[in-house]
């Protein structure tokens, strides 16, 4: 296996990790942006 093959494989795995990371982060960000303000509104005594 040449260094070029290894480099390509690394780049592909990095792209896959980025994709997985985004798939996990998107619902978390959505949850934070939507539910926390609603929860704060419900939980606040004012």
mmCIF entry with sequence, helices, sheets and N, C-alpha, C, O atoms, coordinates in Angstrom:
data_MODEL
# 
_entry.id   MODEL 
# 
_entity.id                         1 
_entity.type                       polymer 
_entity.pdbx_number_of_molecules   1 
# 
_entity_poly.entity_id                      1 
_entity_poly.type                           'polypeptide(L)' 
_entity_poly.nstd_linkage                   no 
_entity_poly.nstd_monomer                   no 
_entity_poly.pdbx_seq_one_letter_code       
;(UNK)(UNK)(UNK)(UNK)(UNK)(UNK)(UNK)(UNK)(UNK)(UNK)(UNK)(UNK)(UNK)(UNK)(UNK)(UNK)
(UNK)(UNK)(UNK)(UNK)(UNK)(UNK)(UNK)(UNK)(UNK)(UNK)(UNK)(UNK)(UNK)(UNK)(UNK)(UNK)
(UNK)(UNK)(UNK)(UNK)(UNK)(UNK)(UNK)(UNK)(UNK)(UNK)(UNK)(UNK)(UNK)(UNK)
;
_entity_poly.pdbx_seq_one_letter_code_can   XXXXXXXXXXXXXXXXXXXXXXXXXXXXXXXXXXXXXXXXXXXXXX 
_entity_poly.pdbx_strand_id                 A 
# 
loop_
_entity_poly_seq.entity_id 
_entity_poly_seq.num 
_entity_poly_seq.mon_id 
_entity_poly_seq.hetero 
1 1  UNK n 
1 2  UNK n 
1 3  UNK n 
1 4  UNK n 
1 5  UNK n 
1 6  UNK n 
1 7  UNK n 
1 8  UNK n 
1 9  UNK n 
1 10 UNK n 
1 11 UNK n 
1 12 UNK n 
1 13 UNK n 
1 14 UNK n 
1 15 UNK n 
1 16 UNK n 
1 17 UNK n 
1 18 UNK n 
1 19 UNK n 
1 20 UNK n 
1 21 UNK n 
1 22 UNK n 
1 23 UNK n 
1 24 UNK n 
1 25 UNK n 
1 26 UNK n 
1 27 UNK n 
1 28 UNK n 
1 29 UNK n 
1 30 UNK n 
1 31 UNK n 
1 32 UNK n 
1 33 UNK n 
1 34 UNK n 
1 35 UNK n 
1 36 UNK n 
1 37 UNK n 
1 38 UNK n 
1 39 UNK n 
1 40 UNK n 
1 41 UNK n 
1 42 UNK n 
1 43 UNK n 
1 44 UNK n 
1 45 UNK n 
1 46 UNK n 
# 
_struct_asym.id          A 
_struct_asym.entity_id   1 
# 
_struct_conf.conf_type_id            HELX_P 
_struct_conf.id                      HELX_P1 
_struct_conf.pdbx_PDB_helix_id       AA1 
_struct_conf.beg_label_comp_id       UNK 
_struct_conf.beg_label_asym_id       A 
_struct_conf.beg_label_seq_id        3 
_struct_conf.pdbx_beg_PDB_ins_code   ? 
_struct_conf.end_label_comp_id       UNK 
_struct_conf.end_label_asym_id       A 
_struct_conf.end_label_seq_id        43 
_struct_conf.pdbx_end_PDB_ins_code   ? 
_struct_conf.beg_auth_comp_id        UNK 
_struct_conf.beg_auth_asym_id        A 
_struct_conf.beg_auth_seq_id         3 
_struct_conf.end_auth_comp_id        UNK 
_struct_conf.end_auth_asym_id        A 
_struct_conf.end_auth_seq_id         43 
_struct_conf.pdbx_PDB_helix_class    1 
_struct_conf.details                 ? 
_struct_conf.pdbx_PDB_helix_length   41 
# 
_struct_conf_type.id          HELX_P 
_struct_conf_type.criteria    ? 
_struct_conf_type.reference   ? 
# 
loop_
_atom_site.group_PDB 
_atom_site.id 
_atom_site.type_symbol 
_atom_site.label_atom_id 
_atom_site.label_alt_id 
_atom_site.label_comp_id 
_atom_site.label_asym_id 
_atom_site.label_entity_id 
_atom_site.label_seq_id 
_atom_site.pdbx_PDB_ins_code 
_atom_site.Cartn_x 
_atom_site.Cartn_y 
_atom_site.Cartn_z 
_atom_site.occupancy 
_atom_site.B_iso_or_equiv 
_atom_site.pdbx_formal_charge 
_atom_site.auth_seq_id 
_atom_site.auth_comp_id 
_atom_site.auth_asym_id 
_atom_site.auth_atom_id 
_atom_site.pdbx_PDB_model_num 
ATOM 1   N N  . UNK A 1 1  ? 0.847   -1.198 0.000  1.00 0.00 ? 1  UNK A N  1 
ATOM 2   C CA . UNK A 1 1  ? 0.000   0.000  0.000  1.00 0.00 ? 1  UNK A CA 1 
ATOM 3   C C  . UNK A 1 1  ? 0.886   1.253  0.000  1.00 0.00 ? 1  UNK A C  1 
ATOM 4   O O  . UNK A 1 1  ? 1.743   1.410  0.870  1.00 0.00 ? 1  UNK A O  1 
ATOM 5   N N  . UNK A 1 2  ? 0.681   2.120  -0.957 1.00 0.00 ? 2  UNK A N  1 
ATOM 6   C CA . UNK A 1 2  ? 1.482   3.339  -1.040 1.00 0.00 ? 2  UNK A CA 1 
ATOM 7   C C  . UNK A 1 2  ? 0.931   4.408  -0.103 1.00 0.00 ? 2  UNK A C  1 
ATOM 8   O O  . UNK A 1 2  ? -0.181  4.291  0.412  1.00 0.00 ? 2  UNK A O  1 
ATOM 9   N N  . UNK A 1 3  ? 1.724   5.443  0.105  1.00 0.00 ? 3  UNK A N  1 
ATOM 10  C CA . UNK A 1 3  ? 1.301   6.532  0.987  1.00 0.00 ? 3  UNK A CA 1 
ATOM 11  C C  . UNK A 1 3  ? 0.101   7.278  0.397  1.00 0.00 ? 3  UNK A C  1 
ATOM 12  O O  . UNK A 1 3  ? -0.715  7.840  1.128  1.00 0.00 ? 3  UNK A O  1 
ATOM 13  N N  . UNK A 1 4  ? 0.008   7.274  -0.936 1.00 0.00 ? 4  UNK A N  1 
ATOM 14  C CA . UNK A 1 4  ? -1.113  7.952  -1.585 1.00 0.00 ? 4  UNK A CA 1 
ATOM 15  C C  . UNK A 1 4  ? -2.433  7.223  -1.297 1.00 0.00 ? 4  UNK A C  1 
ATOM 16  O O  . UNK A 1 4  ? -3.459  7.854  -1.044 1.00 0.00 ? 4  UNK A O  1 
ATOM 17  N N  . UNK A 1 5  ? -2.390  5.898  -1.339 1.00 0.00 ? 5  UNK A N  1 
ATOM 18  C CA . UNK A 1 5  ? -3.571  5.103  -1.000 1.00 0.00 ? 5  UNK A CA 1 
ATOM 19  C C  . UNK A 1 5  ? -3.994  5.350  0.447  1.00 0.00 ? 5  UNK A C  1 
ATOM 20  O O  . UNK A 1 5  ? -5.178  5.505  0.743  1.00 0.00 ? 5  UNK A O  1 
ATOM 21  N N  . UNK A 1 6  ? -3.019  5.382  1.329  1.00 0.00 ? 6  UNK A N  1 
ATOM 22  C CA . UNK A 1 6  ? -3.280  5.607  2.748  1.00 0.00 ? 6  UNK A CA 1 
ATOM 23  C C  . UNK A 1 6  ? -3.900  6.986  2.969  1.00 0.00 ? 6  UNK A C  1 
ATOM 24  O O  . UNK A 1 6  ? -4.830  7.145  3.760  1.00 0.00 ? 6  UNK A O  1 
ATOM 25  N N  . UNK A 1 7  ? -3.370  7.972  2.259  1.00 0.00 ? 7  UNK A N  1 
ATOM 26  C CA . UNK A 1 7  ? -3.877  9.340  2.365  1.00 0.00 ? 7  UNK A CA 1 
ATOM 27  C C  . UNK A 1 7  ? -5.335  9.420  1.914  1.00 0.00 ? 7  UNK A C  1 
ATOM 28  O O  . UNK A 1 7  ? -6.160  10.067 2.559  1.00 0.00 ? 7  UNK A O  1 
ATOM 29  N N  . UNK A 1 8  ? -5.642  8.754  0.793  1.00 0.00 ? 8  UNK A N  1 
ATOM 30  C CA . UNK A 1 8  ? -7.014  8.736  0.279  1.00 0.00 ? 8  UNK A CA 1 
ATOM 31  C C  . UNK A 1 8  ? -7.950  8.069  1.279  1.00 0.00 ? 8  UNK A C  1 
ATOM 32  O O  . UNK A 1 8  ? -9.059  8.548  1.515  1.00 0.00 ? 8  UNK A O  1 
ATOM 33  N N  . UNK A 1 9  ? -7.503  6.969  1.861  1.00 0.00 ? 9  UNK A N  1 
ATOM 34  C CA . UNK A 1 9  ? -8.316  6.240  2.834  1.00 0.00 ? 9  UNK A CA 1 
ATOM 35  C C  . UNK A 1 9  ? -8.576  7.106  4.071  1.00 0.00 ? 9  UNK A C  1 
ATOM 36  O O  . UNK A 1 9  ? -9.688  7.131  4.597  1.00 0.00 ? 9  UNK A O  1 
ATOM 37  N N  . UNK A 1 10 ? -7.547  7.810  4.524  1.00 0.00 ? 10 UNK A N  1 
ATOM 38  C CA . UNK A 1 10 ? -7.695  8.703  5.672  1.00 0.00 ? 10 UNK A CA 1 
ATOM 39  C C  . UNK A 1 10 ? -8.710  9.802  5.382  1.00 0.00 ? 10 UNK A C  1 
ATOM 40  O O  . UNK A 1 10 ? -9.549  10.120 6.224  1.00 0.00 ? 10 UNK A O  1 
ATOM 41  N N  . UNK A 1 11 ? -8.629  10.379 4.184  1.00 0.00 ? 11 UNK A N  1 
ATOM 42  C CA . UNK A 1 11 ? -9.527  11.460 3.809  1.00 0.00 ? 11 UNK A CA 1 
ATOM 43  C C  . UNK A 1 11 ? -10.976 10.967 3.765  1.00 0.00 ? 11 UNK A C  1 
ATOM 44  O O  . UNK A 1 11 ? -11.892 11.665 4.199  1.00 0.00 ? 11 UNK A O  1 
ATOM 45  N N  . UNK A 1 12 ? -11.169 9.755  3.234  1.00 0.00 ? 12 UNK A N  1 
ATOM 46  C CA . UNK A 1 12 ? -12.510 9.185  3.155  1.00 0.00 ? 12 UNK A CA 1 
ATOM 47  C C  . UNK A 1 12 ? -13.081 8.907  4.543  1.00 0.00 ? 12 UNK A C  1 
ATOM 48  O O  . UNK A 1 12 ? -14.254 9.177  4.802  1.00 0.00 ? 12 UNK A O  1 
ATOM 49  N N  . UNK A 1 13 ? -12.254 8.370  5.430  1.00 0.00 ? 13 UNK A N  1 
ATOM 50  C CA . UNK A 1 13 ? -12.721 8.076  6.783  1.00 0.00 ? 13 UNK A CA 1 
ATOM 51  C C  . UNK A 1 13 ? -13.030 9.368  7.536  1.00 0.00 ? 13 UNK A C  1 
ATOM 52  O O  . UNK A 1 13 ? -13.951 9.411  8.353  1.00 0.00 ? 13 UNK A O  1 
ATOM 53  N N  . UNK A 1 14 ? -12.261 10.414 7.259  1.00 0.00 ? 14 UNK A N  1 
ATOM 54  C CA . UNK A 1 14 ? -12.510 11.712 7.888  1.00 0.00 ? 14 UNK A CA 1 
ATOM 55  C C  . UNK A 1 14 ? -13.842 12.287 7.414  1.00 0.00 ? 14 UNK A C  1 
ATOM 56  O O  . UNK A 1 14 ? -14.594 12.851 8.209  1.00 0.00 ? 14 UNK A O  1 
ATOM 57  N N  . UNK A 1 15 ? -14.133 12.148 6.127  1.00 0.00 ? 15 UNK A N  1 
ATOM 58  C CA . UNK A 1 15 ? -15.413 12.607 5.587  1.00 0.00 ? 15 UNK A CA 1 
ATOM 59  C C  . UNK A 1 15 ? -16.581 11.842 6.191  1.00 0.00 ? 15 UNK A C  1 
ATOM 60  O O  . UNK A 1 15 ? -17.632 12.414 6.480  1.00 0.00 ? 15 UNK A O  1 
ATOM 61  N N  . UNK A 1 16 ? -16.383 10.544 6.378  1.00 0.00 ? 16 UNK A N  1 
ATOM 62  C CA . UNK A 1 16 ? -17.413 9.693  6.991  1.00 0.00 ? 16 UNK A CA 1 
ATOM 63  C C  . UNK A 1 16 ? -17.644 10.107 8.437  1.00 0.00 ? 16 UNK A C  1 
ATOM 64  O O  . UNK A 1 16 ? -18.787 10.180 8.886  1.00 0.00 ? 16 UNK A O  1 
ATOM 65  N N  . UNK A 1 17 ? -16.567 10.377 9.168  1.00 0.00 ? 17 UNK A N  1 
ATOM 66  C CA . UNK A 1 17 ? -16.683 10.838 10.552 1.00 0.00 ? 17 UNK A CA 1 
ATOM 67  C C  . UNK A 1 17 ? -17.411 12.171 10.631 1.00 0.00 ? 17 UNK A C  1 
ATOM 68  O O  . UNK A 1 17 ? -18.235 12.384 11.520 1.00 0.00 ? 17 UNK A O  1 
ATOM 69  N N  . UNK A 1 18 ? -17.105 13.071 9.695  1.00 0.00 ? 18 UNK A N  1 
ATOM 70  C CA . UNK A 1 18 ? -17.783 14.367 9.650  1.00 0.00 ? 18 UNK A CA 1 
ATOM 71  C C  . UNK A 1 18 ? -19.272 14.182 9.415  1.00 0.00 ? 18 UNK A C  1 
ATOM 72  O O  . UNK A 1 18 ? -20.093 14.855 10.039 1.00 0.00 ? 18 UNK A O  1 
ATOM 73  N N  . UNK A 1 19 ? -19.622 13.266 8.513  1.00 0.00 ? 19 UNK A N  1 
ATOM 74  C CA . UNK A 1 19 ? -21.021 12.987 8.211  1.00 0.00 ? 19 UNK A CA 1 
ATOM 75  C C  . UNK A 1 19 ? -21.754 12.451 9.435  1.00 0.00 ? 19 UNK A C  1 
ATOM 76  O O  . UNK A 1 19 ? -22.854 12.900 9.755  1.00 0.00 ? 19 UNK A O  1 
ATOM 77  N N  . UNK A 1 20 ? -21.137 11.490 10.115 1.00 0.00 ? 20 UNK A N  1 
ATOM 78  C CA . UNK A 1 20 ? -21.735 10.918 11.324 1.00 0.00 ? 20 UNK A CA 1 
ATOM 79  C C  . UNK A 1 20 ? -21.872 11.986 12.408 1.00 0.00 ? 20 UNK A C  1 
ATOM 80  O O  . UNK A 1 20 ? -22.900 12.074 13.079 1.00 0.00 ? 20 UNK A O  1 
ATOM 81  N N  . UNK A 1 21 ? -20.827 12.795 12.570 1.00 0.00 ? 21 UNK A N  1 
ATOM 82  C CA . UNK A 1 21 ? -20.834 13.875 13.555 1.00 0.00 ? 21 UNK A CA 1 
ATOM 83  C C  . UNK A 1 21 ? -21.979 14.849 13.297 1.00 0.00 ? 21 UNK A C  1 
ATOM 84  O O  . UNK A 1 21 ? -22.680 15.251 14.225 1.00 0.00 ? 21 UNK A O  1 
ATOM 85  N N  . UNK A 1 22 ? -22.167 15.230 12.019 1.00 0.00 ? 22 UNK A N  1 
ATOM 86  C CA . UNK A 1 22 ? -23.250 16.140 11.658 1.00 0.00 ? 22 UNK A CA 1 
ATOM 87  C C  . UNK A 1 22 ? -24.610 15.506 11.907 1.00 0.00 ? 22 UNK A C  1 
ATOM 88  O O  . UNK A 1 22 ? -25.542 16.178 12.349 1.00 0.00 ? 22 UNK A O  1 
ATOM 89  N N  . UNK A 1 23 ? -24.724 14.206 11.621 1.00 0.00 ? 23 UNK A N  1 
ATOM 90  C CA . UNK A 1 23 ? -25.989 13.507 11.852 1.00 0.00 ? 23 UNK A CA 1 
ATOM 91  C C  . UNK A 1 23 ? -26.349 13.486 13.331 1.00 0.00 ? 23 UNK A C  1 
ATOM 92  O O  . UNK A 1 23 ? -27.527 13.544 13.684 1.00 0.00 ? 23 UNK A O  1 
ATOM 93  N N  . UNK A 1 24 ? -25.340 13.402 14.202 1.00 0.00 ? 24 UNK A N  1 
ATOM 94  C CA . UNK A 1 24 ? -25.602 13.449 15.636 1.00 0.00 ? 24 UNK A CA 1 
ATOM 95  C C  . UNK A 1 24 ? -25.836 14.872 16.126 1.00 0.00 ? 24 UNK A C  1 
ATOM 96  O O  . UNK A 1 24 ? -26.698 15.104 16.974 1.00 0.00 ? 24 UNK A O  1 
ATOM 97  N N  . UNK A 1 25 ? -25.070 15.828 15.593 1.00 0.00 ? 25 UNK A N  1 
ATOM 98  C CA . UNK A 1 25 ? -25.151 17.204 16.074 1.00 0.00 ? 25 UNK A CA 1 
ATOM 99  C C  . UNK A 1 25 ? -26.431 17.911 15.653 1.00 0.00 ? 25 UNK A C  1 
ATOM 100 O O  . UNK A 1 25 ? -26.940 18.753 16.392 1.00 0.00 ? 25 UNK A O  1 
ATOM 101 N N  . UNK A 1 26 ? -26.959 17.585 14.480 1.00 0.00 ? 26 UNK A N  1 
ATOM 102 C CA . UNK A 1 26 ? -28.137 18.286 13.976 1.00 0.00 ? 26 UNK A CA 1 
ATOM 103 C C  . UNK A 1 26 ? -29.343 18.151 14.903 1.00 0.00 ? 26 UNK A C  1 
ATOM 104 O O  . UNK A 1 26 ? -29.955 19.164 15.240 1.00 0.00 ? 26 UNK A O  1 
ATOM 105 N N  . UNK A 1 27 ? -29.713 16.923 15.334 1.00 0.00 ? 27 UNK A N  1 
ATOM 106 C CA . UNK A 1 27 ? -30.831 16.807 16.276 1.00 0.00 ? 27 UNK A CA 1 
ATOM 107 C C  . UNK A 1 27 ? -30.533 17.446 17.627 1.00 0.00 ? 27 UNK A C  1 
ATOM 108 O O  . UNK A 1 27 ? -31.430 17.995 18.268 1.00 0.00 ? 27 UNK A O  1 
ATOM 109 N N  . UNK A 1 28 ? -29.276 17.376 18.062 1.00 0.00 ? 28 UNK A N  1 
ATOM 110 C CA . UNK A 1 28 ? -28.907 17.985 19.344 1.00 0.00 ? 28 UNK A CA 1 
ATOM 111 C C  . UNK A 1 28 ? -29.057 19.504 19.267 1.00 0.00 ? 28 UNK A C  1 
ATOM 112 O O  . UNK A 1 28 ? -29.617 20.119 20.174 1.00 0.00 ? 28 UNK A O  1 
ATOM 113 N N  . UNK A 1 29 ? -28.556 20.109 18.188 1.00 0.00 ? 29 UNK A N  1 
ATOM 114 C CA . UNK A 1 29 ? -28.693 21.553 18.002 1.00 0.00 ? 29 UNK A CA 1 
ATOM 115 C C  . UNK A 1 29 ? -30.157 21.949 17.888 1.00 0.00 ? 29 UNK A C  1 
ATOM 116 O O  . UNK A 1 29 ? -30.579 22.958 18.452 1.00 0.00 ? 29 UNK A O  1 
ATOM 117 N N  . UNK A 1 30 ? -30.936 21.147 17.152 1.00 0.00 ? 30 UNK A N  1 
ATOM 118 C CA . UNK A 1 30 ? -32.367 21.403 17.009 1.00 0.00 ? 30 UNK A CA 1 
ATOM 119 C C  . UNK A 1 30 ? -33.040 21.355 18.379 1.00 0.00 ? 30 UNK A C  1 
ATOM 120 O O  . UNK A 1 30 ? -33.837 22.230 18.718 1.00 0.00 ? 30 UNK A O  1 
ATOM 121 N N  . UNK A 1 31 ? -32.713 20.325 19.165 1.00 0.00 ? 31 UNK A N  1 
ATOM 122 C CA . UNK A 1 31 ? -33.249 20.160 20.514 1.00 0.00 ? 31 UNK A CA 1 
ATOM 123 C C  . UNK A 1 31 ? -32.905 21.365 21.390 1.00 0.00 ? 31 UNK A C  1 
ATOM 124 O O  . UNK A 1 31 ? -33.757 21.892 22.106 1.00 0.00 ? 31 UNK A O  1 
ATOM 125 N N  . UNK A 1 32 ? -31.639 21.792 21.322 1.00 0.00 ? 32 UNK A N  1 
ATOM 126 C CA . UNK A 1 32 ? -31.180 22.932 22.131 1.00 0.00 ? 32 UNK A CA 1 
ATOM 127 C C  . UNK A 1 32 ? -31.895 24.214 21.717 1.00 0.00 ? 32 UNK A C  1 
ATOM 128 O O  . UNK A 1 32 ? -32.352 24.981 22.565 1.00 0.00 ? 32 UNK A O  1 
ATOM 129 N N  . UNK A 1 33 ? -31.989 24.442 20.395 1.00 0.00 ? 33 UNK A N  1 
ATOM 130 C CA . UNK A 1 33 ? -32.582 25.683 19.898 1.00 0.00 ? 33 UNK A CA 1 
ATOM 131 C C  . UNK A 1 33 ? -34.091 25.745 20.113 1.00 0.00 ? 33 UNK A C  1 
ATOM 132 O O  . UNK A 1 33 ? -34.646 26.832 20.270 1.00 0.00 ? 33 UNK A O  1 
ATOM 133 N N  . UNK A 1 34 ? -34.763 24.588 20.122 1.00 0.00 ? 34 UNK A N  1 
ATOM 134 C CA . UNK A 1 34 ? -36.221 24.580 20.214 1.00 0.00 ? 34 UNK A CA 1 
ATOM 135 C C  . UNK A 1 34 ? -36.704 24.324 21.636 1.00 0.00 ? 34 UNK A C  1 
ATOM 136 O O  . UNK A 1 34 ? -37.534 25.072 22.153 1.00 0.00 ? 34 UNK A O  1 
ATOM 137 N N  . UNK A 1 35 ? -36.191 23.270 22.274 1.00 0.00 ? 35 UNK A N  1 
ATOM 138 C CA . UNK A 1 35 ? -36.753 22.852 23.549 1.00 0.00 ? 35 UNK A CA 1 
ATOM 139 C C  . UNK A 1 35 ? -36.278 23.665 24.735 1.00 0.00 ? 35 UNK A C  1 
ATOM 140 O O  . UNK A 1 35 ? -37.052 23.892 25.665 1.00 0.00 ? 35 UNK A O  1 
ATOM 141 N N  . UNK A 1 36 ? -35.021 24.115 24.734 1.00 0.00 ? 36 UNK A N  1 
ATOM 142 C CA . UNK A 1 36 ? -34.525 24.871 25.887 1.00 0.00 ? 36 UNK A CA 1 
ATOM 143 C C  . UNK A 1 36 ? -35.257 26.205 26.061 1.00 0.00 ? 36 UNK A C  1 
ATOM 144 O O  . UNK A 1 36 ? -35.631 26.527 27.188 1.00 0.00 ? 36 UNK A O  1 
ATOM 145 N N  . UNK A 1 37 ? -35.483 27.003 24.998 1.00 0.00 ? 37 UNK A N  1 
ATOM 146 C CA . UNK A 1 37 ? -36.281 28.226 25.187 1.00 0.00 ? 37 UNK A CA 1 
ATOM 147 C C  . UNK A 1 37 ? -37.703 27.937 25.670 1.00 0.00 ? 37 UNK A C  1 
ATOM 148 O O  . UNK A 1 37 ? -38.231 28.676 26.501 1.00 0.00 ? 37 UNK A O  1 
ATOM 149 N N  . UNK A 1 38 ? -38.327 26.873 25.161 1.00 0.00 ? 38 UNK A N  1 
ATOM 150 C CA . UNK A 1 38 ? -39.672 26.498 25.609 1.00 0.00 ? 38 UNK A CA 1 
ATOM 151 C C  . UNK A 1 38 ? -39.628 26.093 27.079 1.00 0.00 ? 38 UNK A C  1 
ATOM 152 O O  . UNK A 1 38 ? -40.468 26.517 27.872 1.00 0.00 ? 38 UNK A O  1 
ATOM 153 N N  . UNK A 1 39 ? -38.639 25.269 27.438 1.00 0.00 ? 39 UNK A N  1 
ATOM 154 C CA . UNK A 1 39 ? -38.504 24.808 28.816 1.00 0.00 ? 39 UNK A CA 1 
ATOM 155 C C  . UNK A 1 39 ? -38.219 25.979 29.757 1.00 0.00 ? 39 UNK A C  1 
ATOM 156 O O  . UNK A 1 39 ? -38.767 26.042 30.857 1.00 0.00 ? 39 UNK A O  1 
ATOM 157 N N  . UNK A 1 40 ? -37.363 26.907 29.323 1.00 0.00 ? 40 UNK A N  1 
ATOM 158 C CA . UNK A 1 40 ? -37.065 28.094 30.124 1.00 0.00 ? 40 UNK A CA 1 
ATOM 159 C C  . UNK A 1 40 ? -38.323 28.922 30.333 1.00 0.00 ? 40 UNK A C  1 
ATOM 160 O O  . UNK A 1 40 ? -38.551 29.455 31.419 1.00 0.00 ? 40 UNK A O  1 
ATOM 161 N N  . UNK A 1 41 ? -39.137 29.027 29.293 1.00 0.00 ? 41 UNK A N  1 
ATOM 162 C CA . UNK A 1 41 ? -40.384 29.782 29.367 1.00 0.00 ? 41 UNK A CA 1 
ATOM 163 C C  . UNK A 1 41 ? -41.349 29.135 30.356 1.00 0.00 ? 41 UNK A C  1 
ATOM 164 O O  . UNK A 1 41 ? -42.023 29.831 31.116 1.00 0.00 ? 41 UNK A O  1 
ATOM 165 N N  . UNK A 1 42 ? -41.416 27.803 30.346 1.00 0.00 ? 42 UNK A N  1 
ATOM 166 C CA . UNK A 1 42 ? -42.295 27.078 31.264 1.00 0.00 ? 42 UNK A CA 1 
ATOM 167 C C  . UNK A 1 42 ? -41.730 27.118 32.683 1.00 0.00 ? 42 UNK A C  1 
ATOM 168 O O  . UNK A 1 42 ? -42.472 27.301 33.648 1.00 0.00 ? 42 UNK A O  1 
ATOM 169 N N  . UNK A 1 43 ? -40.420 26.947 32.800 1.00 0.00 ? 43 UNK A N  1 
ATOM 170 C CA . UNK A 1 43 ? -39.781 26.819 34.106 1.00 0.00 ? 43 UNK A CA 1 
ATOM 171 C C  . UNK A 1 43 ? -39.603 28.161 34.824 1.00 0.00 ? 43 UNK A C  1 
ATOM 172 O O  . UNK A 1 43 ? -39.517 28.202 36.051 1.00 0.00 ? 43 UNK A O  1 
ATOM 173 N N  . UNK A 1 44 ? -39.549 29.248 34.065 1.00 0.00 ? 44 UNK A N  1 
ATOM 174 C CA . UNK A 1 44 ? -39.316 30.549 34.703 1.00 0.00 ? 44 UNK A CA 1 
ATOM 175 C C  . UNK A 1 44 ? -40.529 30.980 35.533 1.00 0.00 ? 44 UNK A C  1 
ATOM 176 O O  . UNK A 1 44 ? -41.667 30.840 35.084 1.00 0.00 ? 44 UNK A O  1 
ATOM 177 N N  . UNK A 1 45 ? -40.294 31.497 36.729 1.00 0.00 ? 45 UNK A N  1 
ATOM 178 C CA . UNK A 1 45 ? -41.408 31.886 37.608 1.00 0.00 ? 45 UNK A CA 1 
ATOM 179 C C  . UNK A 1 45 ? -42.114 33.168 37.180 1.00 0.00 ? 45 UNK A C  1 
ATOM 180 O O  . UNK A 1 45 ? -43.194 33.474 37.685 1.00 0.00 ? 45 UNK A O  1 
ATOM 181 N N  . UNK A 1 46 ? -41.515 33.924 36.252 1.00 0.00 ? 46 UNK A N  1 
ATOM 182 C CA . UNK A 1 46 ? -42.114 35.200 35.859 1.00 0.00 ? 46 UNK A CA 1 
ATOM 183 C C  . UNK A 1 46 ? -43.186 34.999 34.792 1.00 0.00 ? 46 UNK A C  1 
ATOM 184 O O  . UNK A 1 46 ? -43.797 35.968 34.342 1.00 0.00 ? 46 UNK A O  1 
# 
